[in-house]
Amino acid sequence: MNNALLTKWVCKWLSRRASLWLQVMKDRYGGAIIGERRCPMLNAHASHIFKGIFVEQQVVTRAFGWQVRRGDAVHFWSHRWSSMERLGDLAHNIHRIAISTKGMVRNFYHQTDNAGSWNISLTRGRLSIEETRQYAAMMERLYDFALNSDREDKLTWRPTGVSAFSVKGGYLVV
């Protein structure tokens, strides 16, 4: 099967999570959600096309990122939104000692009248040298960030520099 076209399926899957056909496919083939970190377990009845989609999703999801606006649909630690790398991977030691590891971006960002700040509570106050480096790198990534409560978070395709997916861009990734 054409890998670039499989990436197109994955893109549609990621952008239309509430669709009826997605719910039917999830119920039929094991309930795993494409785009999450865990690898789904497919049953014996899965078609070769559907199996191909799940194989390609591991490669393709690395090329997607979130454009955060409201911050209510994007997981702070596990989604790619501040760069091509997850914050949980960039600052894995900080993620390990964070009090909250499952919140959305909005849960960690506090807006005041004319400025915003990040509130990442840790289980301990004293950090090692490596943890301090990771914390500084993470804060440097987040420095210019601000939420926009008027617009929804948006999934974007990063390899071609255009937010919309293209089969040509999918071919470049695979």
C-alpha positions in Angstrom: 0.0 0.0 0.0 1.2 3.5 -0.7 2.7 4.9 2.5 2.0 8.6 1.5 -1.7 7.8 1.2 -1.7 5.9 4.5 -0.3 9.1 6.1 -3.3 11.0 4.6 -5.6 8.5 6.4 -3.7 9.1 9.7 -4.0 12.9 9.1 -7.8 12.6 8.7 -7.9 10.4 11.7 -6.1 12.9 13.9 -8.1 15.9 12.7 -11.6 14.3 13.0 -11.6 12.4 16.3 -15.3 12.8 16.9 -16.5 11.3 13.6 -18.8 8.3 13.5 -16.5 6.2 11.3 -13.6 6.8 13.7 -15.7 5.5 16.6 -16.8 2.5 14.6 -13.2 1.6 13.7 -11.9 2.1 17.3 -14.7 -0.2 18.6 -14.1 -2.8 15.9 -10.3 -2.9 16.1 -9.4 -2.5 19.7 -10.3 1.0 20.8 -6.7 2.4 20.5 -6.5 6.1 19.5 -4.1 7.1 16.8 -1.7 9.9 17.8 -1.2 8.7 21.3 2.1 7.3 22.5 1.0 3.8 23.2 1.0 1.2 20.5 -2.4 -0.3 19.8 -3.1 -4.1 19.9 -5.0 -5.0 16.8 -7.2 -8.1 16.7 -7.0 -10.8 14.0 -9.9 -9.3 12.1 -8.2 -6.1 11.2 -7.8 -5.5 7.5 -4.4 -5.0 5.9 -5.3 -1.3 5.3 -6.1 -0.7 8.9 -2.9 -2.5 10.0 -1.0 -0.3 7.6 -2.5 2.8 9.1 -1.4 1.8 12.6 2.1 1.0 11.4 2.4 4.4 9.7 1.0 6.3 12.6 4.2 6.0 14.6 6.2 7.7 11.9 3.6 10.2 10.9 2.6 11.5 14.3 6.1 12.8 14.8 5.5 15.2 11.9 2.3 16.7 13.5 2.3 19.4 16.1 -0.3 21.5 17.9 -0.8 25.2 17.5 -1.9 26.2 21.0 -4.5 28.9 21.2 -6.8 28.2 24.2 -4.7 25.4 25.6 -7.7 23.2 26.5 -7.1 20.4 23.9 -3.3 20.0 24.2 -1.6 17.9 26.8 1.3 20.0 28.4 3.8 17.1 28.7 2.8 14.6 26.0 1.8 16.5 22.9 4.2 18.3 20.5 3.3 21.9 20.7 6.2 24.1 21.8 8.6 22.5 19.3 9.1 19.3 17.4 9.8 17.6 20.7 7.4 16.8 23.6 8.2 18.7 26.7 8.1 15.4 28.6 11.0 14.3 26.4 12.9 17.6 26.4 12.7 17.9 30.2 12.2 14.3 31.2 13.7 14.7 34.7 11.4 17.7 35.4 8.4 15.7 34.1 9.4 12.9 36.5 9.3 15.2 39.5 6.3 17.3 38.5 3.3 17.1 40.7 0.9 17.2 37.7 1.9 15.1 34.7 -1.4 14.9 32.9 -2.8 18.4 32.6 -3.6 20.5 29.6 -1.5 23.6 28.6 -4.2 25.8 30.1 -3.7 24.2 33.5 -0.1 25.3 33.7 -0.5 28.8 32.3 -1.8 31.7 34.4 -2.8 34.9 32.7 -2.9 38.2 34.5 -4.0 41.6 33.1 -1.1 42.1 30.7 1.2 39.1 31.2 1.2 35.4 31.7 3.3 33.0 33.7 3.9 29.3 34.0 3.2 27.4 37.1 4.9 24.0 37.1 4.8 22.6 40.6 7.5 20.1 41.5 7.7 17.5 44.3 10.9 19.0 45.6 12.4 22.5 45.5 16.1 21.6 45.2 17.1 20.5 41.7 20.3 18.8 40.4 22.5 20.4 37.8 20.9 18.4 35.0 17.4 19.1 36.2 18.2 22.8 36.4 19.5 22.7 32.7 16.3 20.9 31.6 14.1 23.4 33.5 15.9 26.3 31.9 15.7 24.8 28.4 12.0 24.2 28.9 11.3 27.8 30.2 13.3 29.2 27.3 11.0 27.4 24.9 7.9 28.7 26.7 9.2 32.3 27.2 7.2 34.1 24.4 4.1 31.9 24.7 0.7 33.4 25.3 -2.8 31.9 25.2 -5.5 33.2 23.0 -8.9 32.3 24.5 -10.8 33.2 21.3 -9.7 30.4 19.1 -9.5 26.6 19.4 -6.2 24.6 19.4 -5.3 23.3 16.0 -3.3 20.3 14.8 -0.7 21.3 12.2 1.5 19.4 9.7 5.0 20.7 10.1 7.3 19.1 7.4 6.3 21.3 4.5 6.0 24.5 6.5 2.2 24.7 5.7 -0.3 23.7 8.3 -2.4 21.6 5.9 -1.4 18.0 5.2 -0.3 17.1 1.7 0.4 13.7 0.2 3.7 15.1 -1.0 4.6 16.1 2.5 3.6 12.7 3.7 5.9 11.1 1.2 8.8 13.2 2.5 8.2 12.0 6.0 8.0 8.3 5.2 
